[in-house]
Amino acid sequence: MKTKVVKVVWITGASSGIGEALAYELNRKGYKLIISSRKLVDLQQVKARCPHGDNISLLPLDLMDIDKMSEKVTEAMSLYGSIDLLINNAGISQRSLIMETDLEVYKNLMNVNYMGTIALSKAILPYFVSRKKGHFVTVTSLMGKFGSPYRSGYCGAKHALHGFFDVLRMEHEEDNVKVTMVCPGFVNTNVAINALTANGTPQLDNDVATKNGLPPHVFAKKMVEAIEKEKFEVYIGRKEVMGVYMKRFFPKLLHRLVLRSKVR
């Protein structure tokens, strides 16, 4: 009887929302986890709520510390001796008009959502290539496929992730390095509450669409299914996922519908 190999998964942004729900789902399924975020106390609470806490290691990580990513990969590797899968989940959203938004806000959005993510991915890539095995899972958004008012910087960063990781997949197919792009629709998390406003302060308010979004545990189950199937790209949500196909075939209609929806 063949023994099942337990995979090691590293999740960024694991202290809340989608990342937290992924930690519960993957821990329940028997994976070994490294969970990261800036908030160590919150990570400790996530670990305490997992059914198999002995299979979880904590690694504080701030994606703004771009120059420290190689150091963090070395630290992560020391925890279990290997890493099979990196889930790039950490990020921050935005709610502000282009005309009113400080340029510094756009820099922060790009540094967290794009530069920090690719810096971490580049730091672990040589290891994946050397062992001829590895899997990047990057959480973008439906906003990485089409746009919506008040989210210009967020959309820009998420679109950029698609460009980068599509190329990474192509360049390292012969190295057996996999890439899965996960595009959430509305998920009932604190993403809107934490979203940056025009001057860089958090919005501190939720919205109806987010409140009515998929429960995080439902989203996590669907996402893990896509990961295990090694899908190239997956859209997870409710009717909002149709926007991806409308953008492709009926862009003007999508434009009118998004404006009419007045989603903030």
BAVO-686893 format. One record per residue (C-alpha): residue in one letter; residue number from 1; x, y, z. Coordinates in pm, whole numbers. Example, Ala and Ser with C-alpha at 12.3 -4.5 7.8 and 13.67 -1.06 7.14 Angstrom:
BEGIN
<site><residuo>a</residuo><num>1</num><X>1230</X><Y>-450</Y><Z>780</Z></site>
<site><residuo>s</residuo><num>2</num><X>1367</X><Y>-106</Y><Z>714</Z></site>
//
This chain:
BEGIN
<site><residuo>m</residuo><num>1</num><X>0</X><Y>0</Y><Z>0</Z></site>
<site><residuo>k</residuo><num>2</num><X>143</X><Y>335</Y><Z>-108</Z></site>
<site><residuo>t</residuo><num>3</num><X>203</X><Y>582</Y><Z>176</Z></site>
<site><residuo>k</residuo><num>4</num><X>48</X><Y>923</Y><Z>119</Z></site>
<site><residuo>v</residuo><num>5</num><X>308</X><Y>1201</Y><Z>120</Z></site>
<site><residuo>v</residuo><num>6</num><X>204</X><Y>1491</Y><Z>343</Z></site>
<site><residuo>k</residuo><num>7</num><X>254</X><Y>1819</Y><Z>160</Z></site>
<site><residuo>v</residuo><num>8</num><X>383</X><Y>2137</Y><Z>321</Z></site>
<site><residuo>v</residuo><num>9</num><X>182</X><Y>2450</Y><Z>236</Z></site>
<site><residuo>w</residuo><num>10</num><X>287</X><Y>2808</Y><Z>315</Z></site>
<site><residuo>i</residuo><num>11</num><X>-5</X><Y>3055</Y><Z>337</Z></site>
<site><residuo>t</residuo><num>12</num><X>43</X><Y>3433</Y><Z>351</Z></site>
<site><residuo>g</residuo><num>13</num><X>-229</X><Y>3655</Y><Z>494</Z></site>
<site><residuo>a</residuo><num>14</num><X>-343</X><Y>3364</Y><Z>713</Z></site>
<site><residuo>s</residuo><num>15</num><X>-454</X><Y>3560</Y><Z>1020</Z></site>
<site><residuo>s</residuo><num>16</num><X>-804</X><Y>3640</Y><Z>888</Z></site>
<site><residuo>g</residuo><num>17</num><X>-1048</X><Y>3608</Y><Z>599</Z></site>
<site><residuo>i</residuo><num>18</num><X>-968</X><Y>3374</Y><Z>312</Z></site>
<site><residuo>g</residuo><num>19</num><X>-625</X><Y>3284</Y><Z>450</Z></site>
<site><residuo>e</residuo><num>20</num><X>-767</X><Y>3185</Y><Z>786</Z></site>
<site><residuo>a</residuo><num>21</num><X>-1038</X><Y>2973</Y><Z>624</Z></site>
<site><residuo>l</residuo><num>22</num><X>-775</X><Y>2802</Y><Z>406</Z></site>
<site><residuo>a</residuo><num>23</num><X>-571</X><Y>2719</Y><Z>716</Z></site>
<site><residuo>y</residuo><num>24</num><X>-871</X><Y>2542</Y><Z>872</Z></site>
<site><residuo>e</residuo><num>25</num><X>-958</X><Y>2353</Y><Z>553</Z></site>
<site><residuo>l</residuo><num>26</num><X>-603</X><Y>2243</Y><Z>469</Z></site>
<site><residuo>n</residuo><num>27</num><X>-528</X><Y>2150</Y><Z>831</Z></site>
<site><residuo>r</residuo><num>28</num><X>-845</X><Y>1941</Y><Z>842</Z></site>
<site><residuo>k</residuo><num>29</num><X>-729</X><Y>1757</Y><Z>528</Z></site>
<site><residuo>g</residuo><num>30</num><X>-393</X><Y>1668</Y><Z>682</Z></site>
<site><residuo>y</residuo><num>31</num><X>-154</X><Y>1915</Y><Z>520</Z></site>
<site><residuo>k</residuo><num>32</num><X>138</X><Y>2059</Y><Z>717</Z></site>
<site><residuo>l</residuo><num>33</num><X>113</X><Y>2436</Y><Z>725</Z></site>
<site><residuo>i</residuo><num>34</num><X>328</X><Y>2742</Y><Z>761</Z></site>
<site><residuo>i</residuo><num>35</num><X>97</X><Y>3037</Y><Z>826</Z></site>
<site><residuo>s</residuo><num>36</num><X>213</X><Y>3396</Y><Z>790</Z></site>
<site><residuo>s</residuo><num>37</num><X>92</X><Y>3750</Y><Z>840</Z></site>
<site><residuo>r</residuo><num>38</num><X>206</X><Y>4063</Y><Z>1021</Z></site>
<site><residuo>k</residuo><num>39</num><X>-11</X><Y>3975</Y><Z>1325</Z></site>
<site><residuo>l</residuo><num>40</num><X>152</X><Y>3704</Y><Z>1537</Z></site>
<site><residuo>v</residuo><num>41</num><X>-120</X><Y>3704</Y><Z>1805</Z></site>
<site><residuo>d</residuo><num>42</num><X>-389</X><Y>3646</Y><Z>1542</Z></site>
<site><residuo>l</residuo><num>43</num><X>-185</X><Y>3364</Y><Z>1389</Z></site>
<site><residuo>q</residuo><num>44</num><X>-160</X><Y>3202</Y><Z>1731</Z></site>
<site><residuo>q</residuo><num>45</num><X>-539</X><Y>3216</Y><Z>1761</Z></site>
<site><residuo>v</residuo><num>46</num><X>-584</X><Y>3057</Y><Z>1417</Z></site>
<site><residuo>k</residuo><num>47</num><X>-348</X><Y>2776</Y><Z>1515</Z></site>
<site><residuo>a</residuo><num>48</num><X>-537</X><Y>2723</Y><Z>1844</Z></site>
<site><residuo>r</residuo><num>49</num><X>-864</X><Y>2681</Y><Z>1653</Z></site>
<site><residuo>c</residuo><num>50</num><X>-726</X><Y>2421</Y><Z>1412</Z></site>
<site><residuo>p</residuo><num>51</num><X>-802</X><Y>2054</Y><Z>1486</Z></site>
<site><residuo>h</residuo><num>52</num><X>-438</X><Y>1949</Y><Z>1429</Z></site>
<site><residuo>g</residuo><num>53</num><X>-238</X><Y>2237</Y><Z>1570</Z></site>
<site><residuo>d</residuo><num>54</num><X>79</X><Y>2027</Y><Z>1589</Z></site>
<site><residuo>n</residuo><num>55</num><X>92</X><Y>2040</Y><Z>1207</Z></site>
<site><residuo>i</residuo><num>56</num><X>109</X><Y>2421</Y><Z>1200</Z></site>
<site><residuo>s</residuo><num>57</num><X>411</X><Y>2652</Y><Z>1226</Z></site>
<site><residuo>l</residuo><num>58</num><X>392</X><Y>3030</Y><Z>1257</Z></site>
<site><residuo>l</residuo><num>59</num><X>610</X><Y>3269</Y><Z>1058</Z></site>
<site><residuo>p</residuo><num>60</num><X>544</X><Y>3644</Y><Z>1090</Z></site>
<site><residuo>l</residuo><num>61</num><X>577</X><Y>3817</Y><Z>752</Z></site>
<site><residuo>d</residuo><num>62</num><X>524</X><Y>4170</Y><Z>620</Z></site>
<site><residuo>l</residuo><num>63</num><X>508</X><Y>4191</Y><Z>240</Z></site>
<site><residuo>m</residuo><num>64</num><X>632</X><Y>4551</Y><Z>261</Z></site>
<site><residuo>d</residuo><num>65</num><X>971</X><Y>4412</Y><Z>372</Z></site>
<site><residuo>i</residuo><num>66</num><X>1062</X><Y>4322</Y><Z>15</Z></site>
<site><residuo>d</residuo><num>67</num><X>1435</X><Y>4293</Y><Z>82</Z></site>
<site><residuo>k</residuo><num>68</num><X>1381</X><Y>4028</Y><Z>352</Z></site>
<site><residuo>m</residuo><num>69</num><X>1204</X><Y>3767</Y><Z>139</Z></site>
<site><residuo>s</residuo><num>70</num><X>1509</X><Y>3544</Y><Z>83</Z></site>
<site><residuo>e</residuo><num>71</num><X>1567</X><Y>3544</Y><Z>458</Z></site>
<site><residuo>k</residuo><num>72</num><X>1202</X><Y>3450</Y><Z>517</Z></site>
<site><residuo>v</residuo><num>73</num><X>1221</X><Y>3163</Y><Z>269</Z></site>
<site><residuo>t</residuo><num>74</num><X>1527</X><Y>3027</Y><Z>450</Z></site>
<site><residuo>e</residuo><num>75</num><X>1338</X><Y>3053</Y><Z>779</Z></site>
<site><residuo>a</residuo><num>76</num><X>1033</X><Y>2882</Y><Z>632</Z></site>
<site><residuo>m</residuo><num>77</num><X>1244</X><Y>2599</Y><Z>487</Z></site>
<site><residuo>s</residuo><num>78</num><X>1394</X><Y>2532</Y><Z>830</Z></site>
<site><residuo>l</residuo><num>79</num><X>1051</X><Y>2456</Y><Z>980</Z></site>
<site><residuo>y</residuo><num>80</num><X>977</X><Y>2130</Y><Z>794</Z></site>
<site><residuo>g</residuo><num>81</num><X>1274</X><Y>2090</Y><Z>562</Z></site>
<site><residuo>s</residuo><num>82</num><X>1064</X><Y>2142</Y><Z>248</Z></site>
<site><residuo>i</residuo><num>83</num><X>781</X><Y>2346</Y><Z>97</Z></site>
<site><residuo>d</residuo><num>84</num><X>553</X><Y>2208</Y><Z>-173</Z></site>
<site><residuo>l</residuo><num>85</num><X>310</X><Y>2490</Y><Z>-224</Z></site>
<site><residuo>l</residuo><num>86</num><X>311</X><Y>2868</Y><Z>-168</Z></site>
<site><residuo>i</residuo><num>87</num><X>-30</X><Y>3035</Y><Z>-141</Z></site>
<site><residuo>n</residuo><num>88</num><X>12</X><Y>3407</Y><Z>-210</Z></site>
<site><residuo>n</residuo><num>89</num><X>-299</X><Y>3528</Y><Z>-34</Z></site>
<site><residuo>a</residuo><num>90</num><X>-198</X><Y>3842</Y><Z>159</Z></site>
<site><residuo>g</residuo><num>91</num><X>-315</X><Y>4174</Y><Z>21</Z></site>
<site><residuo>i</residuo><num>92</num><X>-517</X><Y>4488</Y><Z>75</Z></site>
<site><residuo>s</residuo><num>93</num><X>-802</X><Y>4653</Y><Z>-117</Z></site>
<site><residuo>q</residuo><num>94</num><X>-899</X><Y>5011</Y><Z>-196</Z></site>
<site><residuo>r</residuo><num>95</num><X>-1208</X><Y>5231</Y><Z>-202</Z></site>
<site><residuo>s</residuo><num>96</num><X>-1139</X><Y>5575</Y><Z>-350</Z></site>
<site><residuo>l</residuo><num>97</num><X>-1175</X><Y>5775</Y><Z>-671</Z></site>
<site><residuo>i</residuo><num>98</num><X>-872</X><Y>5821</Y><Z>-897</Z></site>
<site><residuo>m</residuo><num>99</num><X>-892</X><Y>6202</Y><Z>-884</Z></site>
<site><residuo>e</residuo><num>100</num><X>-886</X><Y>6201</Y><Z>-503</Z></site>
<site><residuo>t</residuo><num>101</num><X>-630</X><Y>5927</Y><Z>-434</Z></site>
<site><residuo>d</residuo><num>102</num><X>-280</X><Y>6013</Y><Z>-313</Z></site>
<site><residuo>l</residuo><num>103</num><X>-1</X><Y>5864</Y><Z>-525</Z></site>
<site><residuo>e</residuo><num>104</num><X>145</X><Y>5714</Y><Z>-207</Z></site>
<site><residuo>v</residuo><num>105</num><X>-168</X><Y>5499</Y><Z>-174</Z></site>
<site><residuo>y</residuo><num>106</num><X>-104</X><Y>5350</Y><Z>-518</Z></site>
<site><residuo>k</residuo><num>107</num><X>258</X><Y>5279</Y><Z>-419</Z></site>
<site><residuo>n</residuo><num>108</num><X>142</X><Y>5096</Y><Z>-106</Z></site>
<site><residuo>l</residuo><num>109</num><X>-114</X><Y>4892</Y><Z>-300</Z></site>
<site><residuo>m</residuo><num>110</num><X>147</X><Y>4788</Y><Z>-555</Z></site>
<site><residuo>n</residuo><num>111</num><X>411</X><Y>4712</Y><Z>-290</Z></site>
<site><residuo>v</residuo><num>112</num><X>181</X><Y>4484</Y><Z>-90</Z></site>
<site><residuo>n</residuo><num>113</num><X>-33</X><Y>4327</Y><Z>-360</Z></site>
<site><residuo>y</residuo><num>114</num><X>229</X><Y>4298</Y><Z>-634</Z></site>
<site><residuo>m</residuo><num>115</num><X>592</X><Y>4368</Y><Z>-542</Z></site>
<site><residuo>g</residuo><num>116</num><X>583</X><Y>4185</Y><Z>-208</Z></site>
<site><residuo>t</residuo><num>117</num><X>412</X><Y>3887</Y><Z>-366</Z></site>
<site><residuo>i</residuo><num>118</num><X>653</X><Y>3854</Y><Z>-658</Z></site>
<site><residuo>a</residuo><num>119</num><X>954</X><Y>3913</Y><Z>-430</Z></site>
<site><residuo>l</residuo><num>120</num><X>849</X><Y>3621</Y><Z>-210</Z></site>
<site><residuo>s</residuo><num>121</num><X>773</X><Y>3406</Y><Z>-513</Z></site>
<site><residuo>k</residuo><num>122</num><X>1109</X><Y>3483</Y><Z>-676</Z></site>
<site><residuo>a</residuo><num>123</num><X>1285</X><Y>3400</Y><Z>-350</Z></site>
<site><residuo>i</residuo><num>124</num><X>1136</X><Y>3049</Y><Z>-335</Z></site>
<site><residuo>l</residuo><num>125</num><X>1144</X><Y>2984</Y><Z>-712</Z></site>
<site><residuo>p</residuo><num>126</num><X>1507</X><Y>2855</Y><Z>-725</Z></site>
<site><residuo>y</residuo><num>127</num><X>1416</X><Y>2591</Y><Z>-467</Z></site>
<site><residuo>f</residuo><num>128</num><X>1114</X><Y>2476</Y><Z>-669</Z></site>
<site><residuo>v</residuo><num>129</num><X>1328</X><Y>2465</Y><Z>-986</Z></site>
<site><residuo>s</residuo><num>130</num><X>1611</X><Y>2273</Y><Z>-817</Z></site>
<site><residuo>r</residuo><num>131</num><X>1377</X><Y>1998</Y><Z>-700</Z></site>
<site><residuo>k</residuo><num>132</num><X>1174</X><Y>2002</Y><Z>-1025</Z></site>
<site><residuo>k</residuo><num>133</num><X>856</X><Y>2039</Y><Z>-825</Z></site>
<site><residuo>g</residuo><num>134</num><X>652</X><Y>2323</Y><Z>-678</Z></site>
<site><residuo>h</residuo><num>135</num><X>319</X><Y>2499</Y><Z>-693</Z></site>
<site><residuo>f</residuo><num>136</num><X>237</X><Y>2870</Y><Z>-673</Z></site>
<site><residuo>v</residuo><num>137</num><X>-123</X><Y>2956</Y><Z>-587</Z></site>
<site><residuo>t</residuo><num>138</num><X>-191</X><Y>3328</Y><Z>-614</Z></site>
<site><residuo>v</residuo><num>139</num><X>-514</X><Y>3484</Y><Z>-491</Z></site>
<site><residuo>t</residuo><num>140</num><X>-597</X><Y>3775</Y><Z>-719</Z></site>
<site><residuo>s</residuo><num>141</num><X>-959</X><Y>3882</Y><Z>-768</Z></site>
<site><residuo>l</residuo><num>142</num><X>-1224</X><Y>3912</Y><Z>-1034</Z></site>
<site><residuo>m</residuo><num>143</num><X>-1088</X><Y>4270</Y><Z>-1030</Z></site>
<site><residuo>g</residuo><num>144</num><X>-776</X><Y>4120</Y><Z>-1185</Z></site>
<site><residuo>k</residuo><num>145</num><X>-987</X><Y>4035</Y><Z>-1490</Z></site>
<site><residuo>f</residuo><num>146</num><X>-1207</X><Y>4345</Y><Z>-1518</Z></site>
<site><residuo>g</residuo><num>147</num><X>-1239</X><Y>4680</Y><Z>-1342</Z></site>
<site><residuo>s</residuo><num>148</num><X>-1481</X><Y>4855</Y><Z>-1109</Z></site>
<site><residuo>p</residuo><num>149</num><X>-1498</X><Y>5216</Y><Z>-980</Z></site>
<site><residuo>y</residuo><num>150</num><X>-1320</X><Y>5303</Y><Z>-653</Z></site>
<site><residuo>r</residuo><num>151</num><X>-1070</X><Y>5017</Y><Z>-700</Z></site>
<site><residuo>s</residuo><num>152</num><X>-827</X><Y>5152</Y><Z>-961</Z></site>
<site><residuo>g</residuo><num>153</num><X>-504</X><Y>5075</Y><Z>-771</Z></site>
<site><residuo>y</residuo><num>154</num><X>-633</X><Y>4741</Y><Z>-648</Z></site>
<site><residuo>c</residuo><num>155</num><X>-739</X><Y>4642</Y><Z>-1001</Z></site>
<site><residuo>g</residuo><num>156</num><X>-404</X><Y>4752</Y><Z>-1139</Z></site>
<site><residuo>a</residuo><num>157</num><X>-208</X><Y>4539</Y><Z>-892</Z></site>
<site><residuo>k</residuo><num>158</num><X>-428</X><Y>4235</Y><Z>-944</Z></site>
<site><residuo>h</residuo><num>159</num><X>-407</X><Y>4264</Y><Z>-1324</Z></site>
<site><residuo>a</residuo><num>160</num><X>-27</X><Y>4278</Y><Z>-1288</Z></site>
<site><residuo>l</residuo><num>161</num><X>-22</X><Y>3953</Y><Z>-1091</Z></site>
<site><residuo>h</residuo><num>162</num><X>-194</X><Y>3773</Y><Z>-1378</Z></site>
<site><residuo>g</residuo><num>163</num><X>67</X><Y>3895</Y><Z>-1624</Z></site>
<site><residuo>f</residuo><num>164</num><X>359</X><Y>3795</Y><Z>-1403</Z></site>
<site><residuo>f</residuo><num>165</num><X>238</X><Y>3448</Y><Z>-1303</Z></site>
<site><residuo>d</residuo><num>166</num><X>114</X><Y>3357</Y><Z>-1652</Z></site>
<site><residuo>v</residuo><num>167</num><X>472</X><Y>3414</Y><Z>-1771</Z></site>
<site><residuo>l</residuo><num>168</num><X>623</X><Y>3227</Y><Z>-1474</Z></site>
<site><residuo>r</residuo><num>169</num><X>406</X><Y>2927</Y><Z>-1563</Z></site>
<site><residuo>m</residuo><num>170</num><X>534</X><Y>2936</Y><Z>-1922</Z></site>
<site><residuo>e</residuo><num>171</num><X>900</X><Y>2984</Y><Z>-1834</Z></site>
<site><residuo>h</residuo><num>172</num><X>907</X><Y>2701</Y><Z>-1580</Z></site>
<site><residuo>e</residuo><num>173</num><X>673</X><Y>2441</Y><Z>-1727</Z></site>
<site><residuo>e</residuo><num>174</num><X>974</X><Y>2219</Y><Z>-1802</Z></site>
<site><residuo>d</residuo><num>175</num><X>1074</X><Y>2249</Y><Z>-1436</Z></site>
<site><residuo>n</residuo><num>176</num><X>736</X><Y>2107</Y><Z>-1328</Z></site>
<site><residuo>v</residuo><num>177</num><X>647</X><Y>2431</Y><Z>-1149</Z></site>
<site><residuo>k</residuo><num>178</num><X>270</X><Y>2477</Y><Z>-1139</Z></site>
<site><residuo>v</residuo><num>179</num><X>73</X><Y>2802</Y><Z>-1115</Z></site>
<site><residuo>t</residuo><num>180</num><X>-292</X><Y>2839</Y><Z>-1012</Z></site>
<site><residuo>m</residuo><num>181</num><X>-457</X><Y>3181</Y><Z>-1024</Z></site>
<site><residuo>v</residuo><num>182</num><X>-758</X><Y>3210</Y><Z>-792</Z></site>
<site><residuo>c</residuo><num>183</num><X>-1002</X><Y>3495</Y><Z>-859</Z></site>
<site><residuo>p</residuo><num>184</num><X>-1252</X><Y>3552</Y><Z>-577</Z></site>
<site><residuo>g</residuo><num>185</num><X>-1574</X><Y>3740</Y><Z>-624</Z></site>
<site><residuo>f</residuo><num>186</num><X>-1745</X><Y>3872</Y><Z>-313</Z></site>
<site><residuo>v</residuo><num>187</num><X>-1642</X><Y>3685</Y><Z>3</Z></site>
<site><residuo>n</residuo><num>188</num><X>-1772</X><Y>3781</Y><Z>348</Z></site>
<site><residuo>t</residuo><num>189</num><X>-1444</X><Y>3899</Y><Z>502</Z></site>
<site><residuo>n</residuo><num>190</num><X>-1305</X><Y>4228</Y><Z>634</Z></site>
<site><residuo>v</residuo><num>191</num><X>-1153</X><Y>4318</Y><Z>298</Z></site>
<site><residuo>a</residuo><num>192</num><X>-1379</X><Y>4624</Y><Z>254</Z></site>
<site><residuo>i</residuo><num>193</num><X>-1338</X><Y>4735</Y><Z>615</Z></site>
<site><residuo>n</residuo><num>194</num><X>-957</X><Y>4730</Y><Z>579</Z></site>
<site><residuo>a</residuo><num>195</num><X>-958</X><Y>4886</Y><Z>230</Z></site>
<site><residuo>l</residuo><num>196</num><X>-746</X><Y>5199</Y><Z>186</Z></site>
<site><residuo>t</residuo><num>197</num><X>-922</X><Y>5529</Y><Z>121</Z></site>
<site><residuo>a</residuo><num>198</num><X>-788</X><Y>5829</Y><Z>-73</Z></site>
<site><residuo>n</residuo><num>199</num><X>-541</X><Y>5933</Y><Z>198</Z></site>
<site><residuo>g</residuo><num>200</num><X>-433</X><Y>5580</Y><Z>290</Z></site>
<site><residuo>t</residuo><num>201</num><X>-647</X><Y>5533</Y><Z>601</Z></site>
<site><residuo>p</residuo><num>202</num><X>-874</X><Y>5225</Y><Z>631</Z></site>
<site><residuo>q</residuo><num>203</num><X>-1236</X><Y>5259</Y><Z>521</Z></site>
<site><residuo>l</residuo><num>204</num><X>-1357</X><Y>5101</Y><Z>851</Z></site>
<site><residuo>d</residuo><num>205</num><X>-1694</X><Y>5023</Y><Z>694</Z></site>
<site><residuo>n</residuo><num>206</num><X>-1833</X><Y>4718</Y><Z>520</Z></site>
<site><residuo>d</residuo><num>207</num><X>-2056</X><Y>4707</Y><Z>212</Z></site>
<site><residuo>v</residuo><num>208</num><X>-2365</X><Y>4510</Y><Z>122</Z></site>
<site><residuo>a</residuo><num>209</num><X>-2202</X><Y>4310</Y><Z>-159</Z></site>
<site><residuo>t</residuo><num>210</num><X>-1920</X><Y>4191</Y><Z>67</Z></site>
<site><residuo>k</residuo><num>211</num><X>-2156</X><Y>4110</Y><Z>355</Z></site>
<site><residuo>n</residuo><num>212</num><X>-2365</X><Y>3899</Y><Z>117</Z></site>
<site><residuo>g</residuo><num>213</num><X>-2061</X><Y>3727</Y><Z>-34</Z></site>
<site><residuo>l</residuo><num>214</num><X>-1967</X><Y>3362</Y><Z>0</Z></site>
<site><residuo>p</residuo><num>215</num><X>-1887</X><Y>3245</Y><Z>354</Z></site>
<site><residuo>p</residuo><num>216</num><X>-1508</X><Y>3205</Y><Z>381</Z></site>
<site><residuo>h</residuo><num>217</num><X>-1530</X><Y>2833</Y><Z>463</Z></site>
<site><residuo>v</residuo><num>218</num><X>-1735</X><Y>2769</Y><Z>147</Z></site>
<site><residuo>f</residuo><num>219</num><X>-1487</X><Y>2965</Y><Z>-59</Z></site>
<site><residuo>a</residuo><num>220</num><X>-1193</X><Y>2778</Y><Z>96</Z></site>
<site><residuo>k</residuo><num>221</num><X>-1338</X><Y>2437</Y><Z>6</Z></site>
<site><residuo>k</residuo><num>222</num><X>-1382</X><Y>2542</Y><Z>-357</Z></site>
<site><residuo>m</residuo><num>223</num><X>-1034</X><Y>2690</Y><Z>-368</Z></site>
<site><residuo>v</residuo><num>224</num><X>-869</X><Y>2379</Y><Z>-225</Z></site>
<site><residuo>e</residuo><num>225</num><X>-1050</X><Y>2168</Y><Z>-485</Z></site>
<site><residuo>a</residuo><num>226</num><X>-904</X><Y>2389</Y><Z>-760</Z></site>
<site><residuo>i</residuo><num>227</num><X>-556</X><Y>2366</Y><Z>-607</Z></site>
<site><residuo>e</residuo><num>228</num><X>-565</X><Y>1988</Y><Z>-586</Z></site>
<site><residuo>k</residuo><num>229</num><X>-675</X><Y>1971</Y><Z>-950</Z></site>
<site><residuo>e</residuo><num>230</num><X>-385</X><Y>2206</Y><Z>-1040</Z></site>
<site><residuo>k</residuo><num>231</num><X>-614</X><Y>2433</Y><Z>-1239</Z></site>
<site><residuo>f</residuo><num>232</num><X>-454</X><Y>2720</Y><Z>-1430</Z></site>
<site><residuo>e</residuo><num>233</num><X>-721</X><Y>2971</Y><Z>-1327</Z></site>
<site><residuo>v</residuo><num>234</num><X>-1046</X><Y>2959</Y><Z>-1133</Z></site>
<site><residuo>y</residuo><num>235</num><X>-1325</X><Y>3209</Y><Z>-1061</Z></site>
<site><residuo>i</residuo><num>236</num><X>-1508</X><Y>3159</Y><Z>-732</Z></site>
<site><residuo>g</residuo><num>237</num><X>-1817</X><Y>3354</Y><Z>-636</Z></site>
<site><residuo>r</residuo><num>238</num><X>-2179</X><Y>3388</Y><Z>-735</Z></site>
<site><residuo>k</residuo><num>239</num><X>-2325</X><Y>3569</Y><Z>-1036</Z></site>
<site><residuo>e</residuo><num>240</num><X>-2041</X><Y>3823</Y><Z>-1035</Z></site>
<site><residuo>v</residuo><num>241</num><X>-1810</X><Y>3565</Y><Z>-1197</Z></site>
<site><residuo>m</residuo><num>242</num><X>-2005</X><Y>3615</Y><Z>-1519</Z></site>
<site><residuo>g</residuo><num>243</num><X>-1824</X><Y>3947</Y><Z>-1548</Z></site>
<site><residuo>v</residuo><num>244</num><X>-1514</X><Y>3761</Y><Z>-1668</Z></site>
<site><residuo>y</residuo><num>245</num><X>-1697</X><Y>3622</Y><Z>-1970</Z></site>
<site><residuo>m</residuo><num>246</num><X>-1886</X><Y>3944</Y><Z>-2036</Z></site>
<site><residuo>k</residuo><num>247</num><X>-1557</X><Y>4135</Y><Z>-2041</Z></site>
<site><residuo>r</residuo><num>248</num><X>-1434</X><Y>3897</Y><Z>-2311</Z></site>
<site><residuo>f</residuo><num>249</num><X>-1741</X><Y>3891</Y><Z>-2533</Z></site>
<site><residuo>f</residuo><num>250</num><X>-1955</X><Y>4194</Y><Z>-2437</Z></site>
<site><residuo>p</residuo><num>251</num><X>-1723</X><Y>4459</Y><Z>-2287</Z></site>
<site><residuo>k</residuo><num>252</num><X>-1957</X><Y>4753</Y><Z>-2344</Z></site>
<site><residuo>l</residuo><num>253</num><X>-2247</X><Y>4571</Y><Z>-2179</Z></site>
<site><residuo>l</residuo><num>254</num><X>-2028</X><Y>4489</Y><Z>-1877</Z></site>
<site><residuo>h</residuo><num>255</num><X>-1924</X><Y>4855</Y><Z>-1859</Z></site>
<site><residuo>r</residuo><num>256</num><X>-2287</X><Y>4965</Y><Z>-1838</Z></site>
<site><residuo>l</residuo><num>257</num><X>-2383</X><Y>4696</Y><Z>-1586</Z></site>
<site><residuo>v</residuo><num>258</num><X>-2094</X><Y>4776</Y><Z>-1352</Z></site>
<site><residuo>l</residuo><num>259</num><X>-2178</X><Y>5146</Y><Z>-1358</Z></site>
<site><residuo>r</residuo><num>260</num><X>-2544</X><Y>5070</Y><Z>-1295</Z></site>
<site><residuo>s</residuo><num>261</num><X>-2468</X><Y>4841</Y><Z>-1001</Z></site>
<site><residuo>k</residuo><num>262</num><X>-2302</X><Y>5126</Y><Z>-804</Z></site>
<site><residuo>v</residuo><num>263</num><X>-2099</X><Y>4873</Y><Z>-606</Z></site>
<site><residuo>r</residuo><num>264</num><X>-1876</X><Y>5066</Y><Z>-365</Z></site>
//
